[in-house]
């Protein structure tokens, strides 16, 4: 799952600026503790993850036939994003993709000009320097004309040799390896 633009963690510095309902809260005190920043529900996986996905989705899709945790049942309705996040916490998973699902096509203006892009969605708990953004996709590309306009700008290959795909901490990187060498403590991967 890719890192989200907000932590949803009540103890993190990024949440006071958002409505209180955006902070994740549990109904049952025995529920797992949040161990990483909230993830967007844009999952990628290999076949190795299918048993994990089947286990957690079965708890929600067939609660009377599966032996799901009491805290999961107590929470009530589940959509995909909260379920995948709490399942990751419950199983103490630590892997998150860097943010590759950008908010919208307009974000690509930073990529096209390689502008200084520092402190991207920082928080005090998980990503104090901000998250790394990888210019692969645009999440809210819902207007075909706008999307085409941005794609036509990206199709201009004259600057492709100098453009780097990853923005983090005011710098640009050409690979996940270069990013990790710059900041070995960065919690997301690419």
N, C-alpha and C positions, 0 to 999 in steps of 0.2 A: 504494500500500500504506500502511496506517496504521502509525504508530510503535508499537513494542512496549513493554511495561512493563519490559523489560530490554534492555541494549545487546548482550549476548553478546560484548562486546569485552574481551579480556584486559587491555587498558590502561586500562579505565574503572573508576571507583570503585564502581560499583554491583555488580560481579561477585563480589568476595570473599565476600559473604554467601550466595552460591548454591553448589550443588555444582559442582566443577570441570568436570564433563561438560556443563554448560550453557554454557560458554565455547566459541565457535566456533573450531575449529582445522582447519588444512589439512593434507593428507597430502603435497601437492606445493608446494614453495616458489615455483613460478612462478605460482601462483594470484593473482587480484587482491586488492588490499588493501581492507579494510573502510573505506568512505568515509562511511558514515552509520550511525546507530543501526539495530539489527535491526528489521525490519518484520514485522508480523503478516500472515499469509497470508489477508487479507480484501480481495482486489484489487478495484479498480474501474477501468474503462478505457473508452475510446471505440474506435471501429473503427480509429483510427490506431495503436493499440498491438497490433493483431492480428498483424502481421508479426513484431514483437518476441516476443510470446508464442509464436508458431508456431516461430520459430527456436530458442528456448531449450527449449521442451518437446520438440521433435524430437530434440535432442541426447540427451535422456534416454529418450524413447519408442522411438527408432530409432537407437541409437548406431552400428550397423554401416552404416547408410545415410546418415548425416550426418557432417559433418566437425567434430565438436565439439572443444573444446579438450582437450588432454591432461590438464590439471589437473582438469577436470570428470570425465573418465573415471577418473582415479586415485582420486578421492574415494569412488567406489563408489555405493551406493544413494542415490537422491535422492527426497525427498518435495517437495511443492509449496512449503512455506515456505522451506526452505534454498535451493532452486533459484531462486526469485524474488528472494531477497536477493542471492545471489552474481551472478546475471545483472545485477541493478541495479548492483552494484559493478563488474563487468567492463565495463559500458557507461558507467560514471561518471555514472549517473543521480543526481540530487540532490533529487528531489521526494518528499516523504512527507506523507501526511495527518496531521493532529493525531489524537489517539486518540479515535475516534468509536465504537469497539466496546468498550464498558465491560465490565469483568470479569463482572458479574452484575447482576440487577435491584436488589439491595440498594444498589448505588452511587447509585441515584437518590434516596436520602435526602438526599444533599448538594445535589442539584438542588432538591428540594422545599423545603428550608429555606434554600437559598443560603448554606450554611455556608462559613466560611473554609476553603479547600482549597488550601494552599500546598505547594510542593515535592512535586509529584506525580511519583513515580518519577525523581528527579534522577540524573544521572551527571556525572562530571567532564569528559567529552569532547564530548558532543553536546548535552545539555540540562542545563546546570548549575542552572538555575532550575526544572527539572522540565519535564514535557510538558504541553501543553494538553489538557484533556479536554472533549470535546463530547458533550453528552447527547442522542444520537440513538438508539443501540441498546444492547442488553445481550447480550453474547456467550453467557453460560451460562444463558440463560433456558430451562431444560429441564424445570422442574416447572410444569405448567399452572396449578395452584392458586396457587402463589407468584407466577407471572407475572401472573395475573389480579388478585391482590391489589395488586400494584404498579401495574398499568395502571389499576385503579379509583382509586388515589390520584392518578395523573397526569391522569385524566379530570376531576378537580375543576378547573373553569376559573376559580374565584374569584381565584386568585393568578397566573394566566397573564400578566397585563400586567406584573407586576413581575419575573417570573422571566427570567433570562438563561441562555443555553444553554452558554456556554463558561467553564470554570474554569481559571485559570492564575495562578500566582504570588500566591495569596491574594486574587484579584479575580475578578469575573464580567464577562463581555462579551456583548453582544447580537449581534455579527457578527464575521466574520473580519477585516473592515476595521478595526474598533475594536481587535481583538487585535493586528493588525500595527502599528497606530499606537502602541500601548502599548509593544511590543517588536519593532522592525524586525529584530532579529537572530534572532528565533525561526525555527527551521529547518523547522517543519511548517506546513502550510497548511490552510485550511478554506474 
